[in-house]
Amino acid sequence: MKEYGLVSIITPCYNCAPFIADTIRSVQRQTYQDWEMIIIDDLSTDQSVERIKPFLSDPRIKLLENARNVGAALTRNHALRLAKGRWVAFLDADDQWMLEKLERQLEFMDREGYAFTYTNYTETNEFNHDLGTCVSGPEHIGPRGMLRYCWPGCLTVMYDRQVVGLLQIPDIRKNNDYAMWLRVIRKASCHLLPQTLAIYRQRPGSISGQTWLSLVEWHYRLFRHTEGYGLLHSLLLTAQNMVCGIYKKLVYVKKL
């Protein structure tokens, strides 16, 4: 197998005790083994840390614990500052990867010369029951396309840090992954590897389960306050995102 260099896997964790072991095992089973997994616990109130500790015998797995709960944005920022790899990938503490996720994505990026990619993923519920869906997206996303909608699933994204550099995002509690991609897209266009290589766990309280009103609110806040667009432009971008959300469900979410 070709060596592509170290992959830094960023895993924020908050109250994921029932799921974190499966998440870590899905990384350990990867066919590509040159990786480090940086897990930062955001002051969980369950047994997450205790479930992680047995895996620390693997020197590639690193656990840090926040002194206070700061949210996913600042937790990811901390992990990104610690990352040593050329490649950066993201895997939340309740999601999983297919066996060849890293190998196939690295080969794709190396072959095509891409610095920012994502893949398809399937969905399960919180009990790991397959929901029978495959989620995809556009083959190519530029800056305007990313403004229209947050197409990539966070658990599928990988970027080349030699191109993107050190990424740090604002302290926002929702849409922080979208804020990341809006920064990465300024450095590199995004490309889809049309293979299903990850498993997203839908849980109560997730973004995918939010009401339309709350989605509108958080998208408006992202564009108006985080990205700094004017009032009317922010409203237009928010409306565009809602329309593209419907379009994604019609075009890019397929029943298996």
N, C-alpha and C positions, 0 to 999 in steps of 0.2 A: 504494500500500500504506500502511495506517495505521502511524504511528510509536507504539511503545509504550514507548520508552526503551531504555537500554543494558542488554544482557544480559551478565553476567559468567559465563564458562564456566570451571569449575574442573577442571583436568586434572593429577592426580599421575602421575608417570612413573617406572617402575623396570624397566629391562631390557626395553624394548618397541621396540627398534630395528627389527625386521621389520615393525612395525605402525603406528608413530607417524605416518608420512607419510600413510597412508590416513586416519587419524583426523583429522589437521589439514585435509586436503583436504575431508573431509566437512563440516567447519565452514565453510571458505571458500566452498563451493558453496551454502550456505544461501540461500534466497530472502529471508530477513530478514537484513540486513547490519549492523545496529547492535549490535555485540558486541565484547567483548574476551575473549581466550583466555589464561588464566594457567596456564602449564605450569611445574610445579616438578619438577625431576629429583631423585630421592631417592638420589643417589650411585650411578647405574647403573654396572655393570661392563662393559656392552657399548657399542655405538656410538650409543646413543639421542641423546645431546646433539649429536653430529655430524649425525644425521639431521634434527634439529629446526632447526639453525642456518640452513639455506637459506631457511626460511620466515620468518625474522625481518625480512626486507625488508617484510613486511606489518606496519605499525605497531600493528595490533590484537592481534598475537601477542607475548606476553611470556614470556621464559624466565628462570627462576631456578634455581640449583643449591644443594642442601643441602650443607653442609660435612661432614655425616655422615649415615648412613642412619638415619632416624627413624621410618619407616613411614607408611602412608597417612593415619592420623588426624592426626598433627601436620603433615604436608605439606598436607593439606586446610585445616587451621586457618590456616596461614600464608597460603595463597592467599585464604581468606575474609577475612582482615584487609586484604588488598591490594585486594579487589574494590571497584569503583566503581559498579557497575550497580544499578539497582532490582531487577532480576530475577537470580536465581542458578540456574544449571544445572550439571549434573555430567556429565562425559564422561571415562571412563578412557582411558588412552593406547593401548588395543588395541581399543576399540569404535568404532562409527561411527553417524552420524545420516543419516536420509533427508533429501532436499532441503528439504522444507517443515516440518521438525520444529519449529523455533523459531517460524515464522510461525503455524502452526496451533495450537500450544500457547498462544502469547501471545493470539491471537484468542479462544480458548476461555476463558482466564482473565479476559480483559477483559470478554467478553460476559456471563459467568456471575458475575463478581465473586469468583472463587476466588483464594486466596493460596498454595495448595499442590496441585500436580497431578502426575500421571504418565501414561504412555502404554503401549500394547502394544509389544512388540519381538519380533524374530525372532532365531534363533540360528545361528551358524556354528561350525565347528571352527577350530583354530589356522591351518589352511591356507585359510581363507575359503570353505570348502565349505558350502553351505547345508544345515542339518540338518533342514529341513522342518518346523519348529515355530514356533508363535506363542504367546507368553506374555502373559497378561492378568492381571486381578485384579478385586477388588470395585469397584463403581461409587463407593462412598463408604466411607471409613475414618475412624473416630473414634479417640480414645485407647485404648479397650478393644480395638478391632479391630487397632490397630497392635501392641499388646502380644501379641495372639494369634499374629501372624506378620509378618515383614518383606515385605509384599506388593509395594511398588514396586521396580522395577529401577532401580538408581542412575543408569544412563545415560539414563533417561527423566524424572527428577525435575526440576521447576522450582518455586521458591518466590519470593514477593514479600518482599524484604528490608524494605520499609516496614512490613510486618505482623510478620514473624518477628524482625527485628533481626539483630545480629551473632551468628552461630552458632559456638560453639567446643565441641569434643567431647573426652572423655578420651583419654589415650594408650593405646589398645588396638589390638593388631595384627590382630584379626579382628572381624567384625561392626561395624566402625566406621561403616559406612553406616547400619546399623540403629540404632545409638546416635544418629545425626543425626536420623533420622525420629522417634524417640521424643521428641526435644526440639522438633522443628518442630510435631509434632501437638498439643503443649500450647498452641500459638499459633493454629493453623489446621487444620481438618479437611482430609483429603486426598481428591481427586476424580480419577477416571479419565477421560481422553480416549480413547475406544475406537477409536483408530486406530494402525496399526503404523508407528512413526516412528523406530525405532532398530534397530541390529544389534549383538547381544552376541556376543562371541567367547569360546567355551568353550576354556580352555587347561588342560593338566595342572597340578594344584596349586591350581586355583580353588576357591572355596567350593562351587560346584555339583558339584565332583568329590571332596569330602571324604567320609570314611567316616561312618557314623551315629555312631560313638563320639566322633569328634572334633567333630561338629556338636553333640552333646549337651554336651560339655565347654565349647565356646565359648559356647553359648547360656546355660548355667548361669553361667559367669563374667560374662557381660553383665548378667544379672538380679541376681546376688548381689553382685558387687563394683562394677560400674559404676553400676547403677541403685539399688543399696542395699536390695533386697528381702530379707526374712528367708529362712532356709533352706528351709522348707516351701513358701513362696510361690514362691521361685525354682525349686524342683523342679517345682511345678505348672505354672508358665509355660513351663519347658523342655519338659515333656511335651506341653503344649498346642501348642507350636511344632512339635514332631515330627508330631503328628496333622494340624495345618494344612498342613504341608509335603506330606503325602500327599494331602490334600484339594486343594491347589493343582494338583498333577500330574494329578489326575483331572478337575478342573473347568476349570482355567484354562490348561492347556498343551494346545494343539490341534495336531494334525498337519495340515499344509497339503496 
